[in-house]
Amino acid sequence: MRIKLARICALVGLALMVIQAQAASLVDGDAEAGKAKSLTCAACHGATGNSMAPLWPNIAGQAAKYTVQQLKAFKDGKRVDPLMSSQTMLLSDEDMRDLAVYFETLPAPAQAVADPSSSAIKRAEALYRGGNAEEGIPACIACHGPTGRGNPGAAYPALNGQHSAYTAKTLNDYASGERQSDGTTRMMRGISARLSAEDIAALASYVQGLK
């Protein structure tokens, strides 16, 4: 009984934290200015922030605070990509804020799970919602929310509707240490390194279909 009560209290506390974070003010940017500046972005991410290429991320509806952080990471060299690194070198801090706020206003993508097999869904849902205590893997829901919308105030990204190929690549890059934009906490690097190839494939498929 005590264990169940502790779990309930923890979930209530988590919900309150998410609500508070989402209520906080985000990025001070100009969406209209961002729209005008987004023409170059559309070449890869689509005119509506939804990419046609599965290895290029959907950015529509993504939290502005997170987007700004990632653009700065590319510019500072904390994230490296031939296209994004060169593009961000041309952006001022104001440009980044404007672009981030604009893409945040666009409708978030909606897709189905990539692998609808019951075994993949069961595996991913268990990890996403409950983690794996034996392997030291926390539940994804704690940071990314029950529907994958993330936590805007804490700059934890939205995952729902994201291409499964991109999510899988991201997790693999964190696991290998190629991507280090999770800062000094190394949270995503630590978690991803504990995931098996099957875990990563299942989770990437699952979050693509979250709504």
Secondary structure, DSSP 8 states (H G I E B T S, - for coil): -HHHHHHHHHHHHHHHHHHHHHHS------HHHHHHHTHHHHHHH-TTS--SSTTS---TT--HHHHHHHHHHHHHTSS--HHHHHHHTT--HHHHHHHHHHHHHS-------S---HHHHHHHHHHHHH-BGGGTB--THHHH-TTS--BGGGTB---TT--HHHHHHHHHHHHHTS--TTGGGTHHHHHHHH--HHHHHHHHHHHHT--
